[in-house]
Amino acid sequence: MRIPLRRRLPLATAALLCLGAGLMPAAQAADTGTDGRAAAAAVTFSDDFDGAAGSAVDGSKWQIETGDNVNNHERQYYTSGNKNAALDGQGHLVITARKENPGNYNCWYGSCEYTSARLNTSGKFSTTHGHVEARMKIPRGQGIWPAFWMLGDDIGSVGWPNSGEIDIMENVGFEPSTVHGTIHGPGYSGSGGIGAGYSLPGGQAFADDFHTFAVDWSPNSIKWSVDGTVYQTRTPADVGGNQWVFEKPFFVILNLAVGGYWPGDPDGSTQLPQQLIVDYVRVSD
């Protein structure tokens, strides 16, 4: 959970930037299985990030968020345009975190030390239920925090965590072999989010190759998978009598944070720049 960004944005946009993907999720037992969705499902959103090297993302599909995030104590400033989020000309979106401050940006702790990018589909695409998937190669290093996640469309009116949050994939750099999937809602947010981790066998690092991260979201059920292997399922029975807030439209978010309460800050072992490389994002019925 990344609580509201403190930023300099139009007011209508600012209401949507409130949060980010989960703080430390609760480790819980996970189900295993395989992805059984129908192969012929209709695609409702797709971006393969085709375009010239250096181009910004498609503005008809994504909006770029800007600013810092005091509530999570993240260290980066999210920049606009293609400064930290650009196509590579080979069918990928590359979100780059750098140790720099070329724009003299101010963060909650003073002069910003890092830049990165965060983008979402709010106002452009949202879905209620479906298979939501991205193929990505994540970065590595202490203090590096990539995330692929969703927020309820009604966040501007009901706030967080009443809006609900579905964290499809989060990784914190001190756990190179593990990713986390989590839900947040009223009574189960922040460090009380409900979720589980998935680890690669043999100590492999997620940053070494591309992997596919997905949720299969249906009425009263959300299943998380990595490379087609389902590792947990959550239902209303898991939220301890609290409200299940996942039967309404959600929009999609991609971001790469630096520092924060959960991952901790970069240290002498952290090599920058780091990149989150996204092959595609796809949503189907």
N, C-alpha and C positions, 0 to 999 in steps of 0.2 A: 504494500500500500504506500503510495506516494501522496502525501496530503498536499493541499493547494500550492501551486506555483505562485510566487510573488513576482509579478512581471509587469511589463509595460505594454499593454495590448488594448484594443478596443473592448469596451465593457462587455459586449455580447459574446465575444470570444473568450474573455477572461473567465466567465462563469463556467466554461467547459474544461478549463485546464486544471481543475482543482486537484487532480490526484495523479498518482502514478502507481505502478505495480507494487505489490505487497511488501510490507515489512516481513520479518521472520515468520514464515508459515509454520503452523503446528505440524510436526511430523506425525503421520498417521499411517496405519496399514493400508496398502494399496491392492486393488484388484489387478489381475493380469489377464491378458487375452489378446485378441486381434481386432483390428478395425474392420467391422462388418458392414459398413455403409454400402449402399447400392452404388455400383460403378457408374450408373447412368444418371446420377443426381444432376439436376440443373444448376449450372453455375450462376450465381447472382451477383458476384463481385470478383474481379480478377485483375491483377496487375503483374505483368511479367517484366516490368522495368526495362522495356526495350526503348532505345533512344541513343542519341549521340553522347559520347563521353563528356562529362561535365554538366549535362543538362540537369535542371531541377526536376523534381517529381511532377507528375501530371496533376495540375491544379484542379481538374474536374473530379479527381478522386481523393486528393489529400489536401489538408491545410497544414501549414507549418506553425508550430507553437514557438513562442519566444519568451525568454526570461529565465529566472533562477527559481530555486525551490527551497525556501527556508524551512518548511515543516519537516522535510526529510533530512535536512542538513546536507543536501547534495552540493557539490562544489562547482558544477558546470554552469555555464550560461548557454541556453539554447538559442541558436542563431537562425536568421531568416534565409529564405531562398536556397541557393545551392552551396552556401559556405561550408556546411558540415553534412549535408545530405545531397548526394548527386549520383546520377547514373554513371556507370563505368564504361558504357559502350559495348558491353559484352552480356547484356541482359541481367544486370544486377543493380540494385540500389546499395550504395555504400554510405553508411552513417559513420562519420569519423569523429572520435574524441581526441582533442589535441590539448597540450599544455601551452596555452597562449592567451592573450587578451588583446587582439589587434584593434578592437573597437572601443577600448577603454570602458568595458562594461562594468557595472557595479552589481555585486552580489550581496547576499545577506551578511556576509562576513567581511565585506570590504571590496577591494578590487578583485574581480574574478580571476581565477587562476587557470581555468579550463573552458573550452567551448565544445559543444556537441549539438545534437539535433533530436527533435521529437516531432512526430507528425501523426495526425489522426484523420478519420473519415467523418467526423461530426458534421452534420448538415449536408453531407454528400452521399453517405451510405450508412445504413444501419440494418440490423437483422434481428428477428426474434426466432431463435433456434437455428439449427443448421450445422454443417461441418465447416469449421473455421481453421484454416491451415496456412502455415508459412514454412518454406524451406530456407534455412539460414545457416551461415557459419558465424558463430559468435566469437567475440574477442576474448582476451585473457588478461589476467593480472590483478593484483590486489587493488581493491577499490573500484573495479570496473563492473558495471551493473546493467546489462542489456535486458530488455523486456519486450514481450509481445502480448498484448492484453486488450481488455474491453471495458467500457463503462456504459451504464445506463443512459439513454438519451435524455432522461428527465433530471439529470444532475443539476441543471441550472435552476430547477424549481424545488426539488426535494433535498438537494445537497448530498454529500457523501457522509456515511456509507449507505444511506437509504436508497441511493441510486443503484447500488450493487456494483461489484467489480469482479471480473473473471480474468485471472492471470493465467494465460495459456502457457507461457514460458518465462521464467526468470532465472538468471544465473548470477551468483556473486562470485567474484574472482577467486576467493579463497577456497572455493569448491569446484575445481576445474572439471570434475567428472560428473557433477550432479546439476540437474535443473529442477525447478519447483513449479507446481501448478496449484493455485489457491483461489478460493472464493472469499469475498468480503461482503458483509451486509450488516444491518442493524443488530448489534449484539455479538457480532463475530467479525470484527475488523482489526486492522493493524496487526499487532503481534498475536491477536486472537483469531486471525483468519484461519479458515479450514482448508487443509490441503495436504500434499505429500510430495516427496522428492522422487526422482528417477535417476539412477546412476548407471553409467556405462560399465560394462564388465572389464575386469583386468586393469582398472585404473586409467583407461583411455580418457583423453580430454575432449570435451565437446568442441573446443576451438580448433582441433586438428582437421575437421572435415565438416561438410554440410550435413545437417540433420533436419528432419521434418517434424514440426511441432504442431499439434492439433487438438481441438476439442470437438466432440460430437455432442451437441446440445439439443435435447428434445424436452418435451413437457415433463417437468419434475425429475430431470436427470441430466447430469453433465459428466462426460467421460473424457479423460485426458490421455493422449497417446504421444509416444516418441517413435518415429520411424515405423508407425503402424501398430506398435505394441501398446495396448491400453494398460495403464498402470494405476489408475484410480477412477472411481465413480462416486459422485456426490448427488444426494437426493434431499428432499425436505427433512427426512429423518435425521440428517447429519447436523442440522443447525440448532439443535437443543431447544426446540420450542419457539425459536425466534422466527421472524418473517423470512420466507424464501422469496427473494426479489428478482427472480430470473425468468419471469414469464412476460417480457416486454422487450422493446427494441434496445439494442446495444450497438455502439460504434467501436471501431478498431483503432488501436494505437500501437505505434512502434517507437521505441526510444533507446538511447544509450546514455545512461547516467554515469557520473564519476563521483565516487564518495557517497556518503549517507550513513544513517544509523546502522542499517543492516550490513552492507558490504565493508564499512569502514573506509577510511581515506587511503588514497594511494601512498605507497612508501618507496623506499629506495630500490625495491625490486621491480616496481611497475615501469614498464616500457611504454612510452607514448610516442606517436599516436597509436590508437587501437581502433579497429574497424568492426562494425556489425555489417556483414554482407548478406543481403536478402535476395534470394533467387526469384521468389514469387510470393504473393499473398493471394489466397483464393478462398471464396466462400461459396458453398453450394447447399441446396435444400436437403 
